[in-house]
Amino acid sequence: WLKFRRKSCVSPDGHTSAPLDAMQPTTAILALAAFASAAHSIAAVSLRRNRARQEPDTSCGKGFDNLVKGSQDYYRTAAVELWTHPSHVSDNATFEAEFECWFASMCTTKCGGLPSQADSRKKALAETCRNVQADWLKVWNMFSQDEIKYFKKNYPSNEVQEEGEDTVHYKQAMETAKEVNKKEVLCLTLFTIDDECVKW
């Protein structure tokens, strides 16, 4: 029906640019590539989310509310006794759900069957954990190799990002709680192990 002539753009100085319709395929290709890339990213995120929804979440064991009262009381006391640093004193409330999750996980897994080392380290552990001048490395150095493996494997904040993406953790709030309160989390871990994983 209608025939369109190819149109060129003429600048004020008389130079002629490429025809408009000649540039349109390039623009279309770039737009298509951008759309395909975005679609791939969305699909990858959706797949990870669907996988997380399909798999049962056992990262908190059987859950803090399902622990026996004696175990819950143990944690409540520890949360007061161990969070004494002026900068962290209220973090036990700020990250309450995260710390309860880790404690419940340890109780549910019986701390991976790790033996108590209370006889050899509990006094030093208590002094280090209550000393606000001592940093988390002093506590970390009290971990046995088996305890290090257990902590790294079972603390629920594994990285789930793909290569080239920013670091993302399975439970980002758990990772944040650990990084902000690393010494306290490590102290809670060792005390729980040394008290025979609070088996009452």
C-alpha positions as CSV (number, residue, x, y, z in Angstrom):
1,W,0.0,0.0,0.0
2,L,2.2,2.8,1.2
3,K,5.9,3.0,0.3
4,F,8.3,4.7,2.7
5,R,11.4,6.2,1.4
6,R,14.6,5.9,3.4
7,K,15.2,9.1,5.1
8,S,18.6,10.6,6.0
9,C,19.3,13.1,8.6
10,V,21.0,16.3,7.4
11,S,22.9,18.4,10.0
12,P,23.0,22.2,9.8
13,D,26.5,22.0,8.2
14,G,25.2,19.8,5.4
15,H,26.6,16.5,6.5
16,T,24.4,13.5,6.0
17,S,24.1,10.9,8.7
18,A,23.1,7.2,8.3
19,P,19.4,6.6,7.5
20,L,17.1,6.4,10.5
21,D,15.8,3.0,9.5
22,A,19.4,1.7,9.2
23,M,20.0,2.4,12.8
24,Q,16.7,0.8,14.0
25,P,17.9,-2.9,13.7
26,T,21.0,-2.1,15.9
27,T,18.8,-0.5,18.5
28,A,16.4,-3.5,18.4
29,I,19.2,-6.0,18.8
30,L,20.6,-4.1,21.8
31,A,17.2,-3.9,23.4
32,L,16.6,-7.6,22.8
33,A,20.0,-8.5,24.4
34,A,19.2,-6.4,27.4
35,F,15.8,-8.0,27.8
36,A,17.3,-11.5,27.5
37,S,19.9,-10.7,30.1
38,A,17.3,-9.4,32.5
39,A,15.0,-12.3,31.9
40,H,17.9,-14.7,32.7
41,S,18.6,-12.9,36.0
42,I,15.0,-13.0,37.0
43,A,14.7,-16.6,36.1
44,A,17.8,-17.5,38.2
45,V,16.5,-15.6,41.2
46,S,13.0,-17.2,40.8
47,L,14.5,-20.7,40.6
48,R,16.5,-20.2,43.8
49,R,13.4,-18.9,45.6
50,N,11.3,-21.8,44.3
51,R,13.9,-24.3,45.4
52,A,14.0,-22.7,48.9
53,R,10.2,-22.9,49.1
54,Q,10.1,-26.5,48.1
55,E,12.8,-27.7,50.5
56,P,11.7,-27.8,54.2
57,D,13.6,-25.3,56.3
58,T,15.3,-27.1,59.1
59,S,18.0,-24.5,59.7
60,C,16.5,-23.7,63.2
61,G,16.2,-27.4,64.1
62,K,12.8,-28.1,65.7
63,G,12.5,-24.4,66.6
64,F,13.2,-22.5,69.8
65,D,9.5,-22.6,70.9
66,N,9.6,-26.4,70.8
67,L,12.5,-26.8,73.1
68,V,11.8,-27.9,76.7
69,K,11.5,-25.1,79.2
70,G,14.9,-25.9,80.8
71,S,16.7,-25.4,77.5
72,Q,14.8,-22.1,76.9
73,D,15.7,-20.9,80.4
74,Y,19.4,-21.8,79.8
75,Y,19.4,-19.6,76.6
76,R,17.6,-16.7,78.4
77,T,20.3,-16.7,81.0
78,A,23.2,-17.0,78.5
79,A,21.7,-14.1,76.4
80,V,22.1,-11.9,79.5
81,E,25.4,-13.1,80.8
82,L,27.2,-13.2,77.4
83,W,26.0,-9.9,75.9
84,T,27.8,-7.6,78.3
85,H,29.8,-5.4,75.8
86,P,28.5,-1.8,75.9
87,S,28.1,-1.8,72.1
88,H,26.3,-5.2,72.1
89,V,24.3,-5.2,75.2
90,S,20.9,-4.8,73.4
91,D,21.8,-7.0,70.4
92,N,20.4,-10.0,72.2
93,A,17.0,-8.4,71.7
94,T,17.7,-7.0,68.2
95,F,18.7,-10.4,66.9
96,E,16.7,-12.5,69.3
97,A,15.1,-14.6,66.6
98,E,18.5,-15.3,65.0
99,F,20.3,-16.3,68.2
100,E,17.3,-18.5,69.3
101,C,17.5,-20.1,65.9
102,W,21.1,-21.1,66.2
103,F,20.7,-22.3,69.8
104,A,17.7,-24.4,68.8
105,S,19.7,-25.8,65.9
106,M,22.5,-26.9,68.2
107,C,20.1,-28.5,70.7
108,T,18.2,-30.3,68.0
109,T,21.4,-31.7,66.4
110,K,22.9,-32.5,69.9
111,C,25.8,-30.3,68.8
112,G,26.8,-32.8,66.3
113,G,27.8,-35.3,69.0
114,L,30.8,-33.1,70.1
115,P,32.1,-33.9,73.5
116,S,32.1,-31.4,76.4
117,Q,35.5,-29.8,77.1
118,A,34.2,-28.1,80.3
119,D,36.9,-29.6,82.5
120,S,39.8,-28.2,80.4
121,R,38.5,-24.8,79.3
122,K,35.3,-23.6,81.0
123,K,37.0,-21.3,83.5
124,A,39.2,-19.7,80.8
125,L,36.1,-19.5,78.5
126,A,34.0,-17.8,81.1
127,E,36.8,-15.2,81.8
128,T,37.3,-14.5,78.1
129,C,33.7,-14.2,77.3
130,R,33.0,-11.8,80.2
131,N,36.1,-9.7,79.4
132,V,34.9,-6.8,77.2
133,Q,38.6,-6.2,76.2
134,A,39.0,-9.7,74.7
135,D,38.0,-10.0,71.0
136,W,36.4,-12.9,69.2
137,L,39.7,-14.4,68.1
138,K,40.5,-15.4,71.6
139,V,37.3,-17.4,71.8
140,W,37.8,-18.8,68.3
141,N,41.2,-20.1,69.3
142,M,39.5,-22.2,72.0
143,F,37.6,-24.2,69.3
144,S,38.9,-27.7,68.5
145,Q,39.2,-28.6,64.8
146,D,36.0,-30.7,65.0
147,E,34.1,-27.7,66.6
148,I,35.3,-25.4,63.8
149,K,34.1,-27.9,61.2
150,Y,30.7,-28.2,63.0
151,F,30.2,-24.4,63.3
152,K,31.1,-23.7,59.7
153,K,29.0,-26.5,58.4
154,N,25.9,-26.0,60.6
155,Y,25.6,-22.2,61.3
156,P,22.7,-21.4,58.9
157,S,24.2,-18.6,56.7
158,N,25.8,-20.4,53.8
159,E,26.6,-18.4,50.7
160,V,24.2,-19.0,47.8
161,Q,25.2,-16.5,45.2
162,E,26.3,-17.5,41.7
163,E,29.7,-16.5,40.3
164,G,30.0,-12.9,39.5
165,E,27.2,-11.8,41.8
166,D,27.4,-9.9,45.1
167,T,27.7,-12.2,48.1
168,V,24.3,-13.3,49.3
169,H,23.7,-15.7,52.1
170,Y,20.9,-18.3,52.6
171,K,19.8,-16.5,55.7
172,Q,21.2,-13.0,55.5
173,A,19.9,-11.9,58.9
174,M,21.7,-14.9,60.5
175,E,25.0,-13.8,58.8
176,T,24.5,-10.2,60.0
177,A,23.8,-11.3,63.5
178,K,27.0,-13.5,63.5
179,E,29.2,-10.8,62.1
180,V,27.9,-8.0,64.4
181,N,28.1,-10.3,67.5
182,K,30.8,-12.8,66.5
183,K,32.4,-13.1,70.0
184,E,29.0,-13.6,71.7
185,V,27.9,-16.2,69.1
186,L,31.1,-18.1,69.5
187,C,30.8,-18.0,73.3
188,L,27.3,-19.2,73.2
189,T,28.4,-22.1,70.9
190,L,31.2,-23.3,73.2
191,F,29.2,-22.9,76.4
192,T,26.3,-24.9,74.9
193,I,28.8,-27.7,73.8
194,D,30.5,-27.8,77.2
195,D,27.1,-28.0,79.0
196,E,26.6,-31.2,77.0
197,C,24.4,-29.4,74.5
198,V,21.9,-28.6,77.2
199,K,20.5,-32.1,77.2
200,W,17.9,-31.6,79.9
